[in-house]
Amino acid sequence: QMLIELMKIDRCSDKFQIGFTLSSEAQAIYKRENGIVQFLINPINEKHNAENPKERYWNIFAAASHEFCHLKTANEGYGNSHGERFSMINAEIIAKALTNFPSERQMLIKCKDSVL
């Protein structure tokens, strides 16, 4: 749901799919195949299965926003790097999400041990 909302907020018109990866090395994966963006979240990653529901939620949110950054930097011609532009876009995405998702903003305020 977070990725769908991020796509709407950012007015992103790319065709996309959301699925799962069972990689032991990745929390989430972004890739583009045949012009379709794929966001793959790892449901068995230890961070996504944290005992604390707030921690689990924020870990999944962080993974979703991270992968969305890959889409944004690729669309801007920066490729798949984790450089300065990636960091700036990630901050912008989190700010937009907290502005546009009231429940996320409230959860962040209540959560002392947020992973963000």
Contacts in CASP RR format, 6 or more apart in sequence:
PFRMAT RR
TARGET T0000
AUTHOR 0000-0000-0000
METHOD contacts of the structure
MODEL  1
QMLIELMKIDRCSDKFQIGFTLSSEAQAIYKRENGIVQFLINPINEKHNA
ENPKERYWNIFAAASHEFCHLKTANEGYGNSHGERFSMINAEIIAKALTN
FPSERQMLIKCKDSVL
2 60 0 8 1.000
2 61 0 8 1.000
2 64 0 8 1.000
2 65 0 8 1.000
2 97 0 8 1.000
2 101 0 8 1.000
3 16 0 8 1.000
3 18 0 8 1.000
3 39 0 8 1.000
3 64 0 8 1.000
3 67 0 8 1.000
3 68 0 8 1.000
4 18 0 8 1.000
5 97 0 8 1.000
5 100 0 8 1.000
5 101 0 8 1.000
6 12 0 8 1.000
6 64 0 8 1.000
6 65 0 8 1.000
6 68 0 8 1.000
6 93 0 8 1.000
6 96 0 8 1.000
6 97 0 8 1.000
7 14 0 8 1.000
7 16 0 8 1.000
7 68 0 8 1.000
9 96 0 8 1.000
9 97 0 8 1.000
9 100 0 8 1.000
10 68 0 8 1.000
10 72 0 8 1.000
10 93 0 8 1.000
10 96 0 8 1.000
12 71 0 8 1.000
12 72 0 8 1.000
12 75 0 8 1.000
14 37 0 8 1.000
14 71 0 8 1.000
14 75 0 8 1.000
15 35 0 8 1.000
15 36 0 8 1.000
15 37 0 8 1.000
16 36 0 8 1.000
16 37 0 8 1.000
16 38 0 8 1.000
16 39 0 8 1.000
16 71 0 8 1.000
17 36 0 8 1.000
17 37 0 8 1.000
17 38 0 8 1.000
17 39 0 8 1.000
18 38 0 8 1.000
18 39 0 8 1.000
18 40 0 8 1.000
18 41 0 8 1.000
19 38 0 8 1.000
19 39 0 8 1.000
19 40 0 8 1.000
19 41 0 8 1.000
20 40 0 8 1.000
20 41 0 8 1.000
20 42 0 8 1.000
20 43 0 8 1.000
21 28 0 8 1.000
21 29 0 8 1.000
21 40 0 8 1.000
21 41 0 8 1.000
21 42 0 8 1.000
22 42 0 8 1.000
22 43 0 8 1.000
22 44 0 8 1.000
23 29 0 8 1.000
23 42 0 8 1.000
26 40 0 8 1.000
26 42 0 8 1.000
26 45 0 8 1.000
27 41 0 8 1.000
27 42 0 8 1.000
27 45 0 8 1.000
27 47 0 8 1.000
27 48 0 8 1.000
27 59 0 8 1.000
27 63 0 8 1.000
27 66 0 8 1.000
28 39 0 8 1.000
28 40 0 8 1.000
28 41 0 8 1.000
28 42 0 8 1.000
28 63 0 8 1.000
28 64 0 8 1.000
28 66 0 8 1.000
28 67 0 8 1.000
29 38 0 8 1.000
29 39 0 8 1.000
29 40 0 8 1.000
29 42 0 8 1.000
29 67 0 8 1.000
30 37 0 8 1.000
30 38 0 8 1.000
30 39 0 8 1.000
30 40 0 8 1.000
30 67 0 8 1.000
30 68 0 8 1.000
30 70 0 8 1.000
30 71 0 8 1.000
30 80 0 8 1.000
31 37 0 8 1.000
31 38 0 8 1.000
31 40 0 8 1.000
32 38 0 8 1.000
32 74 0 8 1.000
37 71 0 8 1.000
39 64 0 8 1.000
39 67 0 8 1.000
39 68 0 8 1.000
39 71 0 8 1.000
40 67 0 8 1.000
41 48 0 8 1.000
41 60 0 8 1.000
41 63 0 8 1.000
41 64 0 8 1.000
41 67 0 8 1.000
42 48 0 8 1.000
42 63 0 8 1.000
43 49 0 8 1.000
45 63 0 8 1.000
47 56 0 8 1.000
47 59 0 8 1.000
47 63 0 8 1.000
48 56 0 8 1.000
48 59 0 8 1.000
48 60 0 8 1.000
48 63 0 8 1.000
49 56 0 8 1.000
50 56 0 8 1.000
50 59 0 8 1.000
52 113 0 8 1.000
54 107 0 8 1.000
54 110 0 8 1.000
54 111 0 8 1.000
54 113 0 8 1.000
54 114 0 8 1.000
55 113 0 8 1.000
55 115 0 8 1.000
57 107 0 8 1.000
58 107 0 8 1.000
58 108 0 8 1.000
58 111 0 8 1.000
58 114 0 8 1.000
58 115 0 8 1.000
58 116 0 8 1.000
59 115 0 8 1.000
61 97 0 8 1.000
61 104 0 8 1.000
61 116 0 8 1.000
62 115 0 8 1.000
62 116 0 8 1.000
65 90 0 8 1.000
65 93 0 8 1.000
65 94 0 8 1.000
65 97 0 8 1.000
66 90 0 8 1.000
68 93 0 8 1.000
69 86 0 8 1.000
69 89 0 8 1.000
69 90 0 8 1.000
69 93 0 8 1.000
70 80 0 8 1.000
70 86 0 8 1.000
72 89 0 8 1.000
72 93 0 8 1.000
73 79 0 8 1.000
73 80 0 8 1.000
73 81 0 8 1.000
73 85 0 8 1.000
73 86 0 8 1.000
73 89 0 8 1.000
74 80 0 8 1.000
76 85 0 8 1.000
78 85 0 8 1.000
78 86 0 8 1.000
94 116 0 8 1.000
97 104 0 8 1.000
98 104 0 8 1.000
98 105 0 8 1.000
98 108 0 8 1.000
99 105 0 8 1.000
108 114 0 8 1.000
108 116 0 8 1.000
END
